[in-house]
Amino acid sequence: MASTSTSTEKPITIRDLARLIGVSKSTASLALSTTEADCPLAPATRQRVIEAAAKLGYRPNHRARALATNRSHSVGLVYADEGPMFGAYYGQMINTLSRELLKADLDLMLVPAIGGDKDWGRKLMDQRIDACLAMQPVPMDLARVLGPRHLPPVILNDNTITHVPRVLLDESAHVDLIVEHLLELGHRRIAWYQPLPPDVRRATYCTHYSWPERRDALQLRLAQEGLSDQFTSFGEMSADDAVQRWQALPEDQRPTAIVCYTDDDAHALRYALWQAGIDVPNKVSLVAFNDDRLSAVSTPPLTSIAMPMEGIATEAVKLLRKYMAPNAPDPFEHPVEVRLTGKLIVRASTAAPPN
């Protein structure tokens, strides 16, 4: 009977690797622990170490590396337990965070803020991570937990905490894109629609900065165009109620275009309009924010703002690395705010107004 043998050889260490290729241990460590852009070694030396490590089967010892550098080489992503983590909208952002951090030889660790801050806060305080990202909805106690450790934070798409670095969406610029599109089509009577959300979502939904910023920016832009008296708000009501309000208006006062807070809200409103026999876009145009996966395949396909979620993640990592660098400014004393703009995807839900 044939026998099988199991290798009991000890894994090769960084010291073994350095000795075998004739370099110092520190040179081998630098070659394997820094990116091409950050490595102070000659490119040929760095490449020789990398090739030898692959040929000899060297694998870094993460625990030894962490002890030697006093760093975990991990970044925590904190989010409240009701956060919409793995949907298409935020899933895209999280995938980009992982890729961008990997370029800097950093791992992403999820830190759900479940329970009190003593439960989730210890993960931030016991040196498991070197820096902290946080995304909507951000735990209100985050800044207090991070402060004593001086752990660099960057917040993504949330401005609940105002005195830390953050990357946000430029909602005013998004509204400008929408209004310019509608004005070009000939619309003058433009309405705003935002529903009354279910109780379970109300706190998060109603306090996100995009809620007032989109509505207020629309009112301001229409005022600048001299159209304040043409503006109608269908605020905090169901889609059915909004349609009834629209129908109750005299025909020459009905909005010919409705800007919806999100794509989900636009889908619900379009369905209510369809039930009432009101055609989109021949009777009224619809436009929204987020450009979710259903927007391109709804009937009719929805005109919407595509959000730069990958851009938010990329900018957040860039900002975080700035605060993680040696002699970096204190992020709590010198917080930076970055605003990014998406693009308007024009589809069949918007057309020239009737008559």
DRENKOLLO-261551 format. One record per residue (C-alpha): residue number from 1; residue in three letters; x, z, y. Coordinates in Angstrom, 3 decimals, always signed. Each point is the difference from the previous one (the first is absolute). Example, Ala and Ser with C-alpha at 12.3 -4.5 7.8 and 13.67 -1.06 7.14 Angstrom:
BEGIN
{rec 1 Ala {+12.300 +7.800 -4.500}},
{rec 2 Ser {+1.370 -0.660 +3.440}},
This chain:
BEGIN
{rec 1 Met {+0.000 +0.000 +0.000}},
{rec 2 Ala {+1.343 -0.947 +3.360}},
{rec 3 Ser {+0.779 +2.899 +2.277}},
{rec 4 Thr {-0.283 +0.207 +3.762}},
{rec 5 Ser {+2.336 +1.920 +2.245}},
{rec 6 Thr {-0.661 +1.567 +3.323}},
{rec 7 Ser {+2.680 -0.015 +2.658}},
{rec 8 Thr {+1.066 +3.464 +1.137}},
{rec 9 Glu {+2.396 -1.227 +2.672}},
{rec 10 Lys {-0.220 +1.856 +3.301}},
{rec 11 Pro {-1.237 -2.114 +2.932}},
{rec 12 Ile {+2.720 -1.268 +2.278}},
{rec 13 Thr {+0.476 +2.044 +3.177}},
{rec 14 Ile {+0.951 -1.082 +3.509}},
{rec 15 Arg {+3.473 +1.484 -0.617}},
{rec 16 Asp {+0.383 -2.093 -3.186}},
{rec 17 Leu {-1.110 -3.139 +1.842}},
{rec 18 Ala {+2.487 +0.564 +2.839}},
{rec 19 Arg {+2.881 +0.615 -2.412}},
{rec 20 Leu {-0.750 -3.092 -2.095}},
{rec 21 Ile {+0.003 -2.384 +2.970}},
{rec 22 Gly {+2.806 +1.704 +1.916}},
{rec 23 Val {-1.776 +1.328 +3.081}},
{rec 24 Ser {-0.665 +3.484 +1.312}},
{rec 25 Lys {-3.158 +1.865 -0.907}},
{rec 26 Ser {-1.107 -0.058 +3.649}},
{rec 27 Thr {+0.446 -3.790 +0.168}},
{rec 28 Ala {-2.102 -0.507 -3.120}},
{rec 29 Ser {-2.655 +2.363 +1.350}},
{rec 30 Leu {-0.140 -1.759 +3.364}},
{rec 31 Ala {-0.297 -3.406 -1.632}},
{rec 32 Leu {-2.956 +1.099 -2.123}},
{rec 33 Ser {-1.819 +2.262 +2.459}},
{rec 34 Thr {-0.107 -2.134 +3.159}},
{rec 35 Thr {-1.611 -3.299 +0.883}},
{rec 36 Glu {+2.069 -3.076 +0.736}},
{rec 37 Ala {-0.669 +0.414 +3.727}},
{rec 38 Asp {+0.957 +3.698 +0.052}},
{rec 39 Cys {+2.986 -0.036 -2.381}},
{rec 40 Pro {+3.372 +0.518 +1.764}},
{rec 41 Leu {+1.948 -1.521 -2.897}},
{rec 42 Ala {+1.253 -3.564 -0.175}},
{rec 43 Pro {-2.757 -2.207 -1.487}},
{rec 44 Ala {+2.293 -1.056 -2.864}},
{rec 45 Thr {+0.716 +3.639 -0.914}},
{rec 46 Arg {-3.664 +0.941 +0.080}},
{rec 47 Gln {-0.910 -3.004 -2.169}},
{rec 48 Arg {+2.760 +0.805 -2.527}},
{rec 49 Val {-1.341 +3.543 -0.422}},
{rec 50 Ile {-3.600 -1.215 -0.370}},
{rec 51 Glu {+0.961 -2.597 -2.625}},
{rec 52 Ala {+2.070 +2.510 -1.970}},
{rec 53 Ala {-2.826 +2.550 +0.072}},
{rec 54 Ala {-2.403 -2.583 -1.414}},
{rec 55 Lys {+2.452 -1.090 -2.696}},
{rec 56 Leu {+0.851 +3.569 -1.079}},
{rec 57 Gly {-3.610 +1.193 +0.105}},
{rec 58 Tyr {+0.514 +2.607 +2.706}},
{rec 59 Arg {-3.169 +1.741 +1.226}},
{rec 60 Pro {+0.097 +2.393 +2.975}},
{rec 61 Asn {-0.857 +3.637 -0.645}},
{rec 62 His {-2.714 +0.639 +2.568}},
{rec 63 Arg {+0.237 +3.790 -0.220}},
{rec 64 Ala {+3.765 -0.003 +0.435}},
{rec 65 Arg {-0.293 -2.378 +2.919}},
{rec 66 Ala {-2.627 +2.187 +1.672}},
{rec 67 Leu {+2.201 +3.077 -0.387}},
{rec 68 Ala {+3.073 -1.793 +1.319}},
{rec 69 Thr {-1.739 -1.464 +3.059}},
{rec 70 Asn {-2.507 +2.825 +0.598}},
{rec 71 Arg {-2.686 -2.673 +0.142}},
{rec 72 Ser {-2.811 -0.909 -2.368}},
{rec 73 His {-0.026 -3.679 +1.046}},
{rec 74 Ser {-3.813 +0.199 -0.065}},
{rec 75 Val {-2.642 -0.375 +2.702}},
{rec 76 Gly {-3.374 +1.684 -0.336}},
{rec 77 Leu {-3.258 -1.769 +0.840}},
{rec 78 Val {-2.520 +2.654 +0.995}},
{rec 79 Tyr {-3.717 -0.726 +0.088}},
{rec 80 Ala {-3.143 +2.101 +0.026}},
{rec 81 Asp {-1.799 +0.130 -3.331}},
{rec 82 Glu {-2.857 -2.201 +1.265}},
{rec 83 Gly {+2.422 -2.731 +1.026}},
{rec 84 Pro {-0.792 -3.592 -1.105}},
{rec 85 Met {+3.355 -0.304 -1.687}},
{rec 86 Phe {-0.101 -2.817 -2.479}},
{rec 87 Gly {-2.587 -2.407 +1.373}},
{rec 88 Ala {+1.116 -3.469 +1.011}},
{rec 89 Tyr {+0.334 +0.975 +3.670}},
{rec 90 Tyr {+2.399 +2.931 -0.465}},
{rec 91 Gly {+1.395 -1.103 -3.365}},
{rec 92 Gln {+1.730 -2.891 +1.761}},
{rec 93 Met {+1.580 +2.434 +2.444}},
{rec 94 Ile {+1.205 +2.357 -2.738}},
{rec 95 Asn {+1.584 -2.851 -1.974}},
{rec 96 Thr {+1.878 -1.072 +3.127}},
{rec 97 Leu {+1.143 +3.572 +0.667}},
{rec 98 Ser {+1.475 +0.158 -3.504}},
{rec 99 Arg {+1.821 -3.318 +0.409}},
{rec 100 Glu {+1.404 +0.832 +3.439}},
{rec 101 Leu {+1.158 +3.458 -1.051}},
{rec 102 Leu {+1.663 -1.448 -3.098}},
{rec 103 Lys {+2.113 -2.214 +2.263}},
{rec 104 Ala {+1.348 +3.223 +1.501}},
{rec 105 Asp {+0.514 +1.548 -3.465}},
{rec 106 Leu {-2.918 +2.384 +0.522}},
{rec 107 Asp {-2.865 +0.801 -2.368}},
{rec 108 Leu {-3.623 +0.560 +1.016}},
{rec 109 Met {-1.735 +3.156 -1.221}},
{rec 110 Leu {-3.756 +0.468 +0.417}},
{rec 111 Val {-1.018 +3.391 +1.409}},
{rec 112 Pro {-3.801 +0.447 -0.028}},
{rec 113 Ala {-0.988 +2.820 +2.361}},
{rec 114 Ile {-2.200 +1.793 -2.500}},
{rec 115 Gly {-0.810 +3.663 +0.564}},
{rec 116 Gly {+1.548 +2.038 +2.799}},
{rec 117 Asp {+3.206 -0.921 +1.783}},
{rec 118 Lys {+1.867 +2.603 -2.095}},
{rec 119 Asp {-0.759 -2.131 -3.064}},
{rec 120 Trp {+0.963 -3.451 +1.249}},
{rec 121 Gly {+2.335 +1.253 +2.726}},
{rec 122 Arg {+2.528 +1.395 -2.469}},
{rec 123 Lys {+0.676 -3.540 -1.203}},
{rec 124 Leu {+1.149 -0.783 +3.515}},
{rec 125 Met {+1.939 +3.225 +0.438}},
{rec 126 Asp {+1.972 +0.365 -3.255}},
{rec 127 Gln {+2.344 -2.964 +0.536}},
{rec 128 Arg {-1.842 -2.400 -2.300}},
{rec 129 Ile {-0.088 -2.516 +2.853}},
{rec 130 Asp {+2.273 -0.966 +2.900}},
{rec 131 Ala {-2.722 -1.303 +2.317}},
{rec 132 Cys {-3.746 -0.309 +0.193}},
{rec 133 Leu {-2.491 -2.808 +0.488}},
{rec 134 Ala {-3.679 +0.815 +0.496}},
{rec 135 Met {-3.034 -2.230 -0.008}},
{rec 136 Gln {-3.653 +0.227 +0.945}},
{rec 137 Pro {-1.507 +2.505 -0.254}},
{rec 138 Val {+2.968 +2.164 +0.994}},
{rec 139 Pro {-0.182 +3.738 -0.822}},
{rec 140 Met {-0.381 +1.910 +3.260}},
{rec 141 Asp {+2.660 +2.554 -1.031}},
{rec 142 Leu {+2.687 -2.620 -0.613}},
{rec 143 Ala {+2.024 +0.525 +3.182}},
{rec 144 Arg {+0.024 +3.789 -0.431}},
{rec 145 Val {+1.170 -0.327 -3.609}},
{rec 146 Leu {+2.754 -2.477 +0.829}},
{rec 147 Gly {+1.308 +1.701 +3.134}},
{rec 148 Pro {+2.118 +2.823 -1.557}},
{rec 149 Arg {+1.877 -2.456 -2.238}},
{rec 150 His {+0.458 -2.597 +2.734}},
{rec 151 Leu {-1.147 -2.577 -2.537}},
{rec 152 Pro {-0.340 -3.399 +1.715}},
{rec 153 Pro {-3.621 -1.238 -0.099}},
{rec 154 Val {-1.662 -3.328 +0.811}},
{rec 155 Ile {-3.781 -0.424 -0.077}},
{rec 156 Leu {-1.649 -3.256 -1.001}},
{rec 157 Asn {-3.291 -1.166 +1.557}},
{rec 158 Asp {-1.151 +3.408 +1.212}},
{rec 159 Asn {+0.371 +1.780 +3.341}},
{rec 160 Thr {-1.523 +3.361 -0.918}},
{rec 161 Ile {+3.368 +1.643 +0.703}},
{rec 162 Thr {+1.242 -1.300 +3.339}},
{rec 163 His {+3.524 +1.464 +0.288}},
{rec 164 Val {+1.673 -1.715 -2.968}},
{rec 165 Pro {+1.210 -3.602 -0.484}},
{rec 166 Arg {-2.739 -2.352 -1.168}},
{rec 167 Val {-0.816 -3.659 -0.621}},
{rec 168 Leu {-3.501 -1.065 +1.052}},
{rec 169 Leu {-2.130 -3.097 +0.425}},
{rec 170 Asp {-0.498 -1.531 +3.443}},
{rec 171 Glu {-3.795 +0.041 -0.007}},
{rec 172 Ser {-0.252 -1.185 +3.601}},
{rec 173 Ala {+1.958 -3.147 -0.891}},
{rec 174 His {-2.272 -0.544 -3.022}},
{rec 175 Val {-3.100 +0.206 +2.193}},
{rec 176 Asp {+1.563 -2.509 +2.401}},
{rec 177 Leu {+0.449 -2.468 -2.879}},
{rec 178 Ile {-3.650 +0.408 -1.013}},
{rec 179 Val {-1.439 -0.271 +3.507}},
{rec 180 Glu {+2.101 -3.063 +0.837}},
{rec 181 His {-1.256 -1.691 -3.167}},
{rec 182 Leu {-3.640 +0.809 +0.748}},
{rec 183 Leu {+0.239 -1.041 +3.641}},
{rec 184 Glu {+1.586 -3.294 -1.030}},
{rec 185 Leu {-2.980 -0.636 -2.294}},
{rec 186 Gly {-2.345 +0.637 +2.933}},
{rec 187 His {-1.249 +3.541 -0.724}},
{rec 188 Arg {-0.847 +2.273 +2.914}},
{rec 189 Arg {-2.419 +2.531 -1.522}},
{rec 190 Ile {+2.298 +1.974 -2.309}},
{rec 191 Ala {-0.907 +3.207 -1.874}},
{rec 192 Trp {+1.897 +2.779 -1.773}},
{rec 193 Tyr {-1.072 +1.365 -3.383}},
{rec 194 Gln {+1.293 +3.135 -1.683}},
{rec 195 Pro {-2.104 +1.767 -2.630}},
{rec 196 Leu {-0.645 +3.663 -0.507}},
{rec 197 Pro {+2.281 +0.647 -2.986}},
{rec 198 Pro {-0.946 +2.084 -3.041}},
{rec 199 Asp {+0.599 +3.724 +0.478}},
{rec 200 Val {+2.844 +0.027 -2.528}},
{rec 201 Arg {+1.961 -2.466 +2.165}},
{rec 202 Arg {-1.226 +1.075 +3.413}},
{rec 203 Ala {+2.895 +2.226 +1.098}},
{rec 204 Thr {+2.727 -2.508 -0.921}},
{rec 205 Tyr {-1.966 -3.083 +1.013}},
{rec 206 Cys {-1.093 +1.246 +3.425}},
{rec 207 Thr {+3.296 +1.583 +1.073}},
{rec 208 His {+2.328 -2.923 -0.787}},
{rec 209 Tyr {+1.421 -1.380 +3.230}},
{rec 210 Ser {-1.304 -3.510 -0.738}},
{rec 211 Trp {-3.608 +1.223 +0.262}},
{rec 212 Pro {-0.020 +0.606 +3.793}},
{rec 213 Glu {+2.849 -2.381 +0.840}},
{rec 214 Arg {-1.747 -3.121 -1.333}},
{rec 215 Arg {-3.329 +0.873 +1.614}},
{rec 216 Asp {+1.507 +0.998 +3.355}},
{rec 217 Ala {+2.330 -3.011 +0.098}},
{rec 218 Leu {-2.965 -2.329 -0.599}},
{rec 219 Gln {-1.996 +1.556 +2.826}},
{rec 220 Leu {+3.003 -0.147 +2.346}},
{rec 221 Arg {+0.824 -3.628 -0.795}},
{rec 222 Leu {-3.616 -1.108 +0.470}},
{rec 223 Ala {-0.072 +1.867 +3.330}},
{rec 224 Gln {+3.121 -1.884 +1.058}},
{rec 225 Glu {-1.799 -3.236 -0.855}},
{rec 226 Gly {-3.002 +1.062 +2.103}},
{rec 227 Leu {-2.189 +0.394 -3.106}},
{rec 228 Ser {-0.758 +3.733 +0.066}},
{rec 229 Asp {-3.714 -0.649 +0.475}},
{rec 230 Gln {+0.038 -2.273 -3.068}},
{rec 231 Phe {+1.478 +2.674 -2.292}},
{rec 232 Thr {-2.104 +1.723 -2.663}},
{rec 233 Ser {+1.091 +2.868 -2.242}},
{rec 234 Phe {-1.494 +0.530 -3.464}},
{rec 235 Gly {+1.889 +3.256 -0.415}},
{rec 236 Glu {-0.233 +2.470 -2.883}},
{rec 237 Met {-3.022 -1.472 -1.729}},
{rec 238 Ser {-0.711 -1.710 -3.304}},
{rec 239 Ala {+0.246 -3.756 -0.374}},
{rec 240 Asp {-3.792 -0.229 -0.421}},
{rec 241 Asp {-0.541 +1.960 +3.227}},
{rec 242 Ala {+2.458 -2.231 +1.842}},
{rec 243 Val {-1.862 -3.120 -1.134}},
{rec 244 Gln {-3.325 +1.492 +1.098}},
{rec 245 Arg {+1.523 +0.821 +3.396}},
{rec 246 Trp {+1.290 -3.562 +0.273}},
{rec 247 Gln {-3.410 -1.448 -0.882}},
{rec 248 Ala {-1.777 +2.286 +2.504}},
{rec 249 Leu {+1.963 -1.432 +2.925}},
{rec 250 Pro {-1.431 -2.966 +1.940}},
{rec 251 Glu {+1.468 -3.216 -1.361}},
{rec 252 Asp {+1.921 -0.723 +3.212}},
{rec 253 Gln {+1.612 +3.477 -0.171}},
{rec 254 Arg {+1.003 +0.080 -3.651}},
{rec 255 Pro {+3.755 +0.065 -0.671}},
{rec 256 Thr {+1.217 -3.306 -1.388}},
{rec 257 Ala {+3.103 +1.639 -1.492}},
{rec 258 Ile {+0.564 +3.442 -1.517}},
{rec 259 Val {+3.420 +1.631 -0.361}},
{rec 260 Cys {+0.008 +2.396 -2.986}},
{rec 261 Tyr {+2.294 +2.997 -0.403}},
{rec 262 Thr {+1.187 -1.055 -3.487}},
{rec 263 Asp {-0.540 -2.782 -2.513}},
{rec 264 Asp {-2.077 +2.373 -2.148}},
{rec 265 Asp {-2.327 +0.531 +2.939}},
{rec 266 Ala {-0.231 -3.742 +0.610}},
{rec 267 His {-0.886 -0.644 -3.658}},
{rec 268 Ala {-2.777 +2.595 +0.171}},
{rec 269 Leu {-1.313 -1.420 +3.275}},
{rec 270 Arg {+0.100 -3.580 -1.284}},
{rec 271 Tyr {-2.040 +1.059 -3.037}},
{rec 272 Ala {-2.586 +1.726 +2.226}},
{rec 273 Leu {-0.191 -3.123 +2.191}},
{rec 274 Trp {-0.478 -2.169 -3.080}},
{rec 275 Gln {-2.823 +2.234 -1.213}},
{rec 276 Ala {-1.667 -0.411 +3.403}},
{rec 277 Gly {+0.368 -3.800 -0.169}},
{rec 278 Ile {+2.601 -0.126 +2.787}},
{rec 279 Asp {+2.699 -2.586 -0.631}},
{rec 280 Val {+3.703 +0.677 +0.559}},
{rec 281 Pro {+1.473 -1.732 +1.995}},
{rec 282 Asn {-2.844 -2.271 +1.200}},
{rec 283 Lys {-1.986 +2.887 +1.528}},
{rec 284 Val {+2.767 +2.549 +0.491}},
{rec 285 Ser {+3.756 +0.006 -0.623}},
{rec 286 Leu {+1.821 +2.865 -1.717}},
{rec 287 Val {+3.658 +1.020 +0.345}},
{rec 288 Ala {+1.786 +3.123 -1.241}},
{rec 289 Phe {+3.293 +1.782 -0.634}},
{rec 290 Asn {+2.254 +0.394 -3.090}},
{rec 291 Asp {-0.444 -3.354 -1.826}},
{rec 292 Asp {-0.674 +1.552 -3.407}},
{rec 293 Arg {-0.063 -2.001 -3.220}},
{rec 294 Leu {-3.739 -0.640 +0.175}},
{rec 295 Ser {+0.178 -1.516 +3.477}},
{rec 296 Ala {+1.313 -3.342 -1.228}},
{rec 297 Val {-2.641 -0.329 -2.743}},
{rec 298 Ser {-3.094 +1.474 +1.656}},
{rec 299 Thr {-2.881 -2.248 +1.049}},
{rec 300 Pro {+0.866 -1.179 +2.549}},
{rec 301 Pro {+3.710 +0.841 -0.036}},
{rec 302 Leu {+0.686 +2.642 +2.641}},
{rec 303 Thr {+2.083 -0.464 +3.145}},
{rec 304 Ser {+2.214 +3.083 +0.130}},
{rec 305 Ile {+3.202 +1.565 +1.316}},
{rec 306 Ala {+2.671 +0.070 -2.723}},
{rec 307 Met {+1.940 +3.234 +0.453}},
{rec 308 Pro {+3.829 +0.024 -0.260}},
{rec 309 Met {+0.148 +2.651 -2.727}},
{rec 310 Glu {+3.349 -1.234 -1.311}},
{rec 311 Gly {+1.296 +0.028 +3.558}},
{rec 312 Ile {-1.129 +3.607 +0.472}},
{rec 313 Ala {+1.909 +1.019 -3.125}},
{rec 314 Thr {+3.130 -1.927 +0.986}},
{rec 315 Glu {+0.052 +1.463 +3.512}},
{rec 316 Ala {-0.647 +3.502 -1.339}},
{rec 317 Val {+3.014 -0.154 -2.332}},
{rec 318 Lys {+2.156 -1.438 +2.774}},
{rec 319 Leu {-1.058 +2.847 +2.303}},
{rec 320 Leu {+0.494 +2.596 -2.725}},
{rec 321 Arg {+3.537 -1.173 -0.759}},
{rec 322 Lys {+0.812 +0.303 +3.699}},
{rec 323 Tyr {-0.990 +3.677 -0.050}},
{rec 324 Met {+1.818 +0.586 -3.306}},
{rec 325 Ala {+3.313 -1.288 +1.342}},
{rec 326 Pro {+2.794 +2.425 +0.946}},
{rec 327 Asn {-0.345 +1.368 +3.549}},
{rec 328 Ala {-3.484 -1.505 +0.260}},
{rec 329 Pro {-2.332 +1.209 +2.767}},
{rec 330 Asp {-2.468 +2.744 -0.893}},
{rec 331 Pro {-3.214 -1.836 -1.016}},
{rec 332 Phe {-2.151 +2.821 +1.382}},
{rec 333 Glu {+1.720 -0.079 +3.393}},
{rec 334 His {+0.350 -3.788 +0.202}},
{rec 335 Pro {-2.998 -1.483 -1.862}},
{rec 336 Val {-0.338 -3.770 +0.089}},
{rec 337 Glu {-3.306 -1.863 -0.244}},
{rec 338 Val {-0.013 -3.587 -1.266}},
{rec 339 Arg {-3.122 -2.191 +0.228}},
{rec 340 Leu {-0.400 -3.148 -2.115}},
{rec 341 Thr {-2.485 -2.858 +0.355}},
{rec 342 Gly {-1.682 -1.904 -2.830}},
{rec 343 Lys {-1.509 -3.476 +0.178}},
{rec 344 Leu {-3.513 -1.385 +0.171}},
{rec 345 Ile {-1.069 -1.927 -3.106}},
{rec 346 Val {-2.785 -2.342 +1.108}},
{rec 347 Arg {-2.599 -0.812 -2.634}},
{rec 348 Ala {-3.598 -1.210 -0.156}},
{rec 349 Ser {-1.743 +3.187 +1.189}},
{rec 350 Thr {+0.673 -0.938 +3.629}},
{rec 351 Ala {-1.343 -3.110 +1.705}},
{rec 352 Ala {-1.353 -1.101 +3.358}},
{rec 353 Pro {-3.073 +1.978 +1.128}},
{rec 354 Pro {-3.454 -1.516 -0.574}},
{rec 355 Asn {-1.297 -2.290 +2.769}},
